[in-house]
Amino acid sequence: MESSTNTLVKEESNKPKVQSWDKDFLERHHLMGHVYRRTQDKIYYPYWKSQLNRNSIAKQELEVIGKDLKEENVKVFLLKGFSLMGEIYKDWGERFVSDIDLLISHDELWKLDDILRMYGYVKKKEPKWLANRYTHQYSKKIDDIQICIEIHTQLFWHTSLNIKEKSEVAAVPGFFQLSRENQLIHLCGHVAFQHSYSKLFWLMDIFKYVERFKDKMDWPQFWEQAETANLYKSCYFTLFLCQKLGLNIQTILYRAKKKKKISIYFLKKTVDYSYLYNPQKHFIRTLLVKFMIKDSVLDNLRYAYAWLKTFKKRHAF
């Protein structure tokens, strides 16, 4: 995604042109490390250095935990940021990471819980509802840096994927990563289904991931699995956005099944450059994206009902 941040802030019809490297924009979307790597501008060095320090400490923690996982023969997957470190992001200061995301089967959760507690991690109490019922949060303070680990026992609240299929060894010893197809489905589902394209550094992950592995992906299997998981729109539209930002995947999108055409059409009208630039200024559009991006009307109803039902519980905690 070498030129995508510049592309994002191009002049649109009837819209004023904005600066390519606007500081608020870069901070809002956690792109400071990326810009420093590209420009080596000393203005962005403190952000890159801070991210490098934090990520290095987190990596050391993972390496210690990984040794125990290997000894205990416990299979844990790295997700999102740290699953891309060392592979997509060779520079460990380029990618912002707020927490460490791990995936483990529910049956073995207690083993990972024991290991984390042994190393001083404390489990956070939080009200459970539909969107977070498969997650558990732990934290530990190291040198004034709060290291947070979020454990998932399922990738999405509405569906499960066959995570053991073609799993691979991760860059951090003792851990695994999802198959190429499942990894991309999860990344697309995370930025679209869960977060309505609220942060561009997640879109950056997908751009870079597809750019590197597009010739090694089993695309028919990817589309089939995305459709089965009710994440077709999340995957198709996210890849469409990456293409719009400069990724050469026209053939891949052309060969994909054309489904949900009406929803995709309205998503294209809703998620434009101005929306991606600052979704916080487009509350109504964010709500529309949150509902339009879901493949299933039933999932929309389930989510809305659960959100309303647990509103007081979540805000009183």
N, C-alpha and C positions, 0 to 999 in steps of 0.2 A: 504493500500500500504506500509506495514511495511518494506518490503525488496526490494521494486521496485527501489529505487534510487541506491542501491547496484547492483541489477540485471542489471540496465541500463548500468553500466560501467564495466560489466564483459569482460573478454578477448574474443575477436572474432578471428576467423581463419584469419591468416595473418595480424592481427592488434595488435599493442602494447597494453599492459595492462595499464590502467590509474587509478589514485587513486580514491577510492570510495567517499571520502569526499573532492573533489577538490573544493576550495573556489570559483574560477571563475565559475565553473559549478553550484554551489549552488546559487550564486548571480544572475547568468544569468537566472536561472529558478525559482527564488524567493522561494527557499526551506530552507532558513536559519531557519525560525521559526519551521518548521517540524523537522529539525535535532536537534534543541535545545530541543524540547519536547521529542525526543527519547533519546538523550544522556546526557542532562543537562550539556553539556560542556560550561564552562564560555566564551569560545571564541565566541559562537553564542548568548550569552545572550543579548548584546546590540541590535542586530537585532530583536530578539523576543520582547524585551522591547519596542522598537520603534514601532513595529507593534501593540503591545497591546495598547499602548497609542493612536495611531492614530485610531485604530478600536474602542476603547472605546469612543473617542470623537464623531466619526461618529455614533455610536450606540445611544449616548445621543441625537444627532440631529434627528435621525430617530424616537426616542421615542416621542420627542416634535411634530414633523410633524405628526406622527401617531395619536396623540390625535385629531388633527384638521381633519384628514381624516375620523376618526370615527364619529366625530360630524357632518361633512358635508355628511356622507354616500358616500364617494368616494372610489372606489375599486382600490387599487394600489398593484401590485405584486412586491415582491423582487426577483431579479434575481442574478444568479451567486454567488459571494462570500458571500454577506450578507444573501442570502437565505439559505446558508449552515451553517452559524454561529449559535451556540447554539444547533445544531442538529447533523451535521456531525463533526463539529469542536467545541468541548466543550471549548477548550482553545482558547480564542479570540486573542491570540498573535501568534498562529501557522500559520494562513493563511494570506498571503500577499493580500492586497486589494488596488488597485490604485484609484478606484472610487466606488460610489454606483450606481448600476444599478436598475432602476425601470421600470415597464411596466404599462401603463394605456391606456384606449381606447382614440382614437383621440377626441371624442366628449367631454370628460371630462378633456382634457389636460389643458384647460384654468383655471380650478379650482386648479389643482396642481401648475400651474405657479403662480397664485395669492398667494398661501400659501408659496411657496419658496421665492418669492419676499418680502413677509411680514417679513420673517426671515432673510433677508439680502443677499439672493443669487442673483447673477448677471448672466444673460444669456449670453453665449459666442456666438459671431458671427463667423460663419464658412461657407465656400462655400459648397453648397449642391450638391450631385451627387448620383448616384444609390445606393452606399453602405451605405450612412448615411442619406438618405432622411427621415427615420423614427426615427431619434434620435435628441435630443436637450440637450445641455450641460449647466450646471449651476455650479457656484463655490462660495465659501465663505471662508474667512481666519479666523481661530480660533487659538489663541495662536501660531502664526507662522506656523500653519499647514493648508494647502490648502485642504479643503473638496470639492470634485467634485462629482456632481450628474449627471448621464446620464439617460435621460428619453427616453424610447422606446414606440412608439405607435404600433409597429409590431416587432416580434422577428427576422425575416429575411427579406431581401429586395425582395427575390424571392418567398416567400410563407407566408401563415398565418396559425396558429394553432388555434384550438378551445380552447382558454385559460380558458374559464369559466367552462369547463367540469371537474368535480371533483376537483375544486380548494380547497385549504386548508388554514387554518389560519396559519400565519407565527409566528416564535418565537418572533419577535418584534411586540408588540401590535399595532393594527391599520392597519397592512399590511397583505397581503395574499401571498401564494406561489402556483406555478403551480401544477397540478396533478403529481404524481410520473412519469408517462409515458412522459408527456410533459416536465417535468423538465429534464429528462435524454436526451430526443431528443434535447432540447435546449443546454445542456452542451456539447453534442457530436457535434452538428452543430457549436457551437461557436469555439471549439478547432480545428475542422477539416475544415469545410466549410469556416469559416471566417479567421482562423489564421494558417492553414496548420501545426499544431502541433509545433508552434514556442516556446511555453513555457510549461514546464512539470508540473507546479503547477496546470494547468487546467486539465491535464490528471490525476493528483493526486485526484482532486475533483471527477472525474468520478469513479476512482478505489474505493475510499472510499464510494461513494454513492451506487454503485452497490453492494459492499460487504455488506453493511448494509441492503439494501432494495430488494435484488434480489428475496427473497422468498415472497415479498409482491407486486411485479410488475405483471401487466397483460401483459405478454410478447407477446401473439398474437396481442393484441391491440397496443402495442408499435411498433411492426414491421409493422403493417398495417398503423399506423399513420406516421411512418418514411417514408414509401414508398409513401404515398399520398403527403407528403410534399417535395418530391424529396430530401430526406436526408437519404436514405437507406445506401449509401456507407459511409457517415459520421458516422452513427451509428454502422454499422456492423464492419467497419475497426477499429474504435476507441475501441470497445469492444474486438476485436481481439488483439489489442495492450495491453489492460489491461490483457487479458489472458496470453499473452506472458510475461508480467511483473509479473505474479504470481497469478492473480485472478482466482479462481476456478469457471469458467462459461462455461466449455466445453459443457455441455448438452444444455445450452441456445443457444449457437452458432450453435450447431449441428442441433437443431430443427428449426432454422431460415431458411426462404426461401433462396435458393442459387441463387442470382441474380448478375448481373454485374460481372460475373466471370473473364473476361479478365482484367477489370480495377482493381479488387481486387488483382489479381495475380501480376500485375505490381506495385501496391501500396506496396505489401509485399516486392517486390524487392527494391523499392525505399526508403521506410521509415524503415531503419534498426537502430541498436543501434548508429552508428556513426552519422546518421542524427539527431536522437533525442537528442544526446549529445550536438550538436551545429549546428542547422539548418542554422545559419548565414554563415557558411563555405560552404554551399551547395546551392548556388543561383539557379543553373539550376534545381536541384532536387526540390527545393521549388516551382518553377514555375510549374514543372510537377505535383507535388502534388496538387497545387491550381486548376489545370485544371482536373486532373484525379479524384479528390474527388467529383466533381459535378456530379449528376445523369443525368443532362440534357445537351446535346450539345448546345441547345438554350440558356441556362443560361450562359454557357461559352462565347458564342458569344455576348450576351447582356452585360456581365461584361467587356469583352475586349474592346468592342466598347465604352462603357461609360467611362472606364478608360482612353482611348486614347483621347476621345473627351473633357474631363474635365481636362486633365493633366496641361495645362497652367493655367487654372483658379484656381486649387487647390494649385499649387506651387507659384502663384503670391499673394495669400492672406496673 
